[in-house]
Amino acid sequence: MEVLFRNVRELIERAETENKLISEIMIEQEILMSERSRDEIMEQMSRNLTVMEEAVERGLKGVRSVTGLTGGDAVLLQKYIQSGKGLSGNLLLDAVSKAVATNEVNAAMGTICATPTAGSAGVVPGTLFAVKNKLNPTREQMIRYLFTAGAFGFVVANNASISGAAGGCQAEVGSAAAMAAASIVEMAGGTPSQSSHAFAISLKNMLGLVCDPVAGLVEVPCVKRNAMGAANAMVAADMALAGITSRIPTDEVIGAMFRIGQTMPVALKETAQGGLAATPTAKAIQAKIFGGAVLHRD
Amino acid sequence: MKFTSVFDIIGPVMIGPSSSHTAGAARIGRVARDLFGRQPKWAKIHLYGSFAETYKGHGTDVAIIGGLLDYDTYDERIKTAFKEAAEAGLTFEFIPETDHTEHPNTARIVIGDDDMEMSMVGISIGGGAIEITELNGFPLRLSGGMPAILVVHDDRAGCIANVANCLAKHNINIGHMEVSRKERGNMALMVIEVDQNIEHSILGEIENLPNITKVTRIKN
């Protein structure tokens, strides 16, 4: 099977030699591999973008999950931003609140677009709809944001993992944050190489993050990890745009993430047996929600 | 490469909360239904690893039942799939298993009706992507992302050539093909991934070839 890139090094080399955006390389590879037209591919990504937009809007109005464990925090953050008391910057807090909004909708069994997974679906759209207000991108640039994120995610999925059960939360929210960091850089006019550094800086700070969902639900701590994933992505993007580079090459960071995931105990890989899921409060929550009986959702 | 499309990463559009445990589970259920060819009357679903530990919280159970009812990952009816199943005459049972499996998110789906029974193993490999690893005891590797046909046949010379010739006659390109058997000279299974959905008439034509027992397809 012919592919245009198998790792980040090849992706960046191709983008820089051909003087193209990373998103363009991803689109070209998708055309090649799926044998579908550019229009079809752009149209499908545009539909995904619309789903993300609707999820953020719905979350910002306030939702609550079936268990009541999560919901409403995106609204709290928006109110706080409007109060003008925010310390870490309104753009960053906006990204955080929109990431939270998406994951609150996900926890409520609403419709979302996995990026790269459902549990980590908040980071990419959260950052996108926040930086949008500063960078005023066209619709096409917003669609390209998703292709750039997809290009990096594609490498991670094939060379490491994007599954919490296989690699812990570093593989999910870690990948999502790093993907978002790379996309922010491209949208802000940074070089492909800067996107790669942003990705590496972001992922390095997510290494080792375990997947320990309370009661096995994609709620606690997932929603707040998306919040911090969005914040991590924004700061990593700013660092790379400032000219800071990663000393460890991006592909080696991905390799490290993979090996950490392999050696991570099963109790910390989405089995709800370790970490936060094993705390007394988490166990009490689990007993209260399930009580040994099947959860009915209808 | 396990992941071949950008939409494996940015996608699928789905009902929450988990791409591997909800969307992937729905897809495994839907492929099982596709291979069965119609809606089963009963289902016994064995869950392993993380699926077994967390299926209630992730809606893995409703998602698999939704898949067996032919719902896509974004179908809102997944949330009420148990009720829909009762109305559609599908009874089911979930059995969490403690055996260790190669992949943490594994489900064995045994389904049937008055005439037929089928057993299939699917794994959810992340981001909603799945693989089918076993069908009625035959090991195989099938993504479910491409249209495919599965041909159960006698392990005899010429079977594979006959099927390939039939597809060639209808101008159908084979993207990937695998043959497996349980023991020499007995039953064998061909898994053929193709570029387009195959019409029922062609399936019938293949089924009428010598030494062919059964042909099923996966739509895309």
Interface residues (C-beta under 8 A of the other chain):
Chain A: M1 V3 R6 M26 Q29 E30 M33 S34 E35 I41 Q44 M45 R47 N48 V51 V105 N106 A107 A108 M109 G110 T111 I112 C113 A114 T115 P116 T117 A118 G119 A121 V124 L146 F147 A149 G150 A151 G153 F154 A157 N158 S161 I162 S163 G164 A165 A166 A171 M179 P213 A215 G216 L217 V218 E219 V266 K269 E270 T271 A272 Q273 I289 F290 V294 L295 H296 R297 D298
Chain B: M1 K2 F3 T4 S5 V6 F7 D8 I9 I10 G11 P12 V13 M14 I15 G16 P17 S18 S19 S20 H21 T22 A23 G49 S50 E53 T54 Y55 K56 G57 H58 G59 D61 V62 Y74 E76 I78 K79 T80 F82 K83 H103 P104 N105 S124 I125 G126 G127 G128 D195
